[in-house]
Amino acid sequence: MRRIVIRTEEQIDINEVDNRSFVGIQWESGQKSMIIDTPQGYCSIANDHYPNTYNVWYENNVAEYLQRALTQGNNTNSKAYAFNNPKELFEWMSL
C-alpha cells in the first residue's frame, strides 16, 4: 500500500547545496533573505526597507550558513529554498 499525496514543492538535502547555489531563506517572521558571498564570508541580505550586511554573521560556505540559520534560536520554523537561477531567486525575493 502507498499513500497518495500532492507534491507542492521539490525538496533537496542540505548536502546538495554548494557555494554556486542560489539560496533564499524565509525566516519565521516572514521576512525573506538571500545568501550572498562577501569578502568576509557568506551571509544573507534581507528584502526589507533597509537591507544591509552590518548586523549579520558570516560562515565559510552556503551549507554552513544554512545549517546555522535553520537551527538557531527563534528561527526554528524558518525555511530555505534553492532556486534554478538568479532570476527565480530575485522574483521570489520581490513577492
Secondary structure, DSSP 4 states (H G I P E B T S, - for coil): --------S----GGG--TT-EEEEE-TTS-EEEEEEETTEEEEEESSSS--SSS---BSSHHHHHHHHHHSGGGTT-EEEEESSHHHHHHHHH-
